[in-house]
Amino acid sequence: MLRKLLFNTQIVLRQQKKLQCTRNLAAKAAAPKILEPVHIEEAIKLEPTLSIYTPELWRRAHETFQNHGLETVNFLRIVTANPTVLRRTPERIISSLEIWRACQFGETLLHLLLTKYPELLDVSDSHELLSHVGFLKSRVSTNKNVWKLLMNSPDLLAQSEKSIEEKVDYIMDVMRIEVPELVKSSGLSMSLEELRCRHEFLVRLGLFKPRAPKADPDEPTTNHKLYQITDTSEKTFATKICHVTLPEFEAFKDLHAREIERKTRKRKEEEDFSDDEE
């Protein structure tokens, strides 16, 4: 189930604009705990597919979420981004909430996560979710750090443990970046190849110097923060972080890809030769 969850960046960005509108809408309500007809009308303007649902379905879903601590503003943000929630039975909605409560993020943090990414309510396999969250916790130590990771990179739920492991190892062992900085970025949403390419480009420009293995992690560094390296467009990374032109970075990307391909091919040839020797 987790592998089927898709987190398209552009879709999420469009949803965030909708969610901001629903927040403003609910903030204007005289009684924010009550779902007013105007709320429904404005939500339909933002997401026309909501028009097929009856007032009774709206009332039932709103009451269910409200009974579990989510205010009207959160409810509106959720259904605007994930309209199919409205047709779910109260039992199914409650089941989805309980699956996530088992992750032990705490009610406040959980509500923030589900409101930001309502598609997470589509998760139905509690065993798989807890297993994946447990794996993430083994790398970042605490439930709150797992929550921070998911707030920045919800697509981690659709990534394999092997893929995540490789990127965490690279960030911590090669870039020498510690967990507190890692969880404040969406670096794990980036492919290992792209992460390595951006890091290597900074290194070759003399703009990134890894800490010594035994250095104090609290010691100040001139390196850019991980989020500045990973949470930026290619143009912003090139011009604002690396102080070069976008074409220059694109040229390096091509050279770096060929370099990696050449090293991979050479390593495979050496392994094949070794096998023949045996």
Helices and strands as residue ranges (DSSP letters): G 2-4, H 9-27, H 37-46, G 48-52, H 55-67, H 72-81, G 83-87, H 90-101, H 107-116, G 118-122, H 126-140, H 143-152, G 154-158, H 161-169, I 170-174, H 179-182, G 187-189, H 192-204, H 226-230, H 234-236, I 237-241, H 246-277
